[in-house]
Amino acid sequence: MNFDLPPELIAYLAELDDFIAREIKPLEATNDNCRFFDHRREHARTDWERDGLPRHDWEALLAEAKRRADAAGHFRYPFPKAYGGRDGTNLGMAVIREHLTRKGLGLHCDLQNEHAIVGNNISLLLMLEYGSDAQKAEWVESLARGEKSFAFGITEPQHGSDATHMETIASRQGAGWRINGEKTWNTGIHTAEYDLIFARTSGKAGDGTGITAFLVPTSAPGFKVEEMLWTFNMPTDHGRISLTNVEVPDSAIFGGEGRGLQVVQHFFNENRIRQAASSLGAAQFCIDEAVAYAKSRKTFGKTLASNQGIQFPLVELATQCEMLRALIHKTAWMMDTYGAFSVSDKVSMCNYWANRLCCEAADRAMQVHGGLGYSRHKPFEHIYRHHRRYRITEGSEEIQMRRVAGYLFGFMSQRAPKGVAES
């Protein structure tokens, strides 16, 4: 077995580092843009008088970083070559995401907005897989450039992770549909021109089929953003919306009538393994910073690093990072080799453990740094508050553990990779 990363991937990380040094860091340093990343970050990013939404200058800076990354050929790395990408692999994306977040806070990667110079554009991948010819013609290029997006209207106030019991209903009305219902945690709804609304069109509550995805204009009569949900980490781009007799044509259906859950589940594993890698990188950053500080900080005549009470918790965290990194690389490689849904149990293992580990590492880094670690002059509180979110979103810890248990105890099945025993 060879655990070396592919040489071309290692070379690409160096290429990214060079681009960050030449283009991104100078941009971050101009016009006091550092305010978005230093102790002023939450206030600088948040328009407190406008429902806690991201400030326009913050989102404009993110857009400029994406534009530069796209011009340099990095933003579309995971996309097909036909759309300007590099046919990036799951292993490649996992390694890149860890690499970027291990650098700490910065314009190169800020997960509060799901922003990175190497895009994770699930909307584009879904459009390429499920969009009609007309939808692709309208959406693909603007999605690829990061200039246009649609939000995802999946979660409902009364059902959370259980999408099969959704109460949003779409009923046939002549040549189109009339949608009534409510969605929450509708991320990006403050700027999205469309919302991908999932509604039951047939069957009964609990059925996995009979749910249809619709591309609904947010300007449609009856579509209303009721409130923006303030969160642990501000600003917020998460809205609660209502649909009252919203009418859309048949052409709004995305992915086929009754096949909505397949659409939303298609890229879950790809997204979750990348999220796990991001949390791993952030955890490693916290550990690296804590170790460096412990080696330089002196108390009672000796460095903090000489105390086993400082050493041992960081040793445990570093050990967990090494084990998790091996599992993430193996899982991502198996996804590339055998299919994204061949190792769903391992994807869930990576995801819930990485997100938890990141929170533990950020908390320990705060403790090692003492009062300074608790302040906003260090990034640990920001990292903790952001990655605490990942323990709930994209499938909570409990949902991930339930999936692992389903495979472990035989309640669920997955296509076993060739030559590998059922797990």
RALINQUI-V657641 format. One line per field, one symbol per residue. ss: DSSP state (2 for helix, 1 for strand, 0 for the rest). burial: I if it has 16 or more other C-alpha atoms within 10 Angstrom, else O. A space follows every 50 residues. Layout:
BEGIN
ss = ???
burial = ???
END
This chain:
BEGIN
ss = 00000022222222222222222222222222222200002222211000 00110222222222222222200000000022200000022222222222 20000100112220110000022222222200222222222222000001 11100000000022200011111001111111111110000001111111 00000000001111111000001111110000000001111111111112 22110000122222200222222222222222222222222222220110 01122202222222222222222222222222222222000002222222 22222222222222222220222200000222222222220000002222 22222222000000000000000
burial = OOOOOOOOIOOOIOOIOOIIOOOIOOIIOOOOIIIIIIIOIIIIIIIOOO OIIIIOOIOOIIIOIIIIIIOOOIIIIIIOOOOIIIOOIIIIIIIIIIII IIOIIIIIIIIIIOIIIIIIIIIIIIIIOIIIOOIIOOIIOOIIIIOIII IIIIIIOOOIIOIIIIIIIIIOOOOOIIIIIIIIIIIIIIOIIIIIIIII IIOOOOOIIIIIIIIIIIOOOOIIIOOIIOOOIIIIIIIIIIIOIIIIIO OIIIIIIIIIIIIIOIIIIIIIIIIIIIIIIIIIIIIIIIIOIIOOOOOO OOOIIOOOOIIOIIOOIIOIIOOIIOIIIOIIIIIIOOOIIIIIIIIIII IIIIIIIIIIIIIIIIOIIOOOIIOOOIIIIIIIIIIIIIIIOIIIIOII IOIIOOIOOOOOOOOIIOOOOOO
END
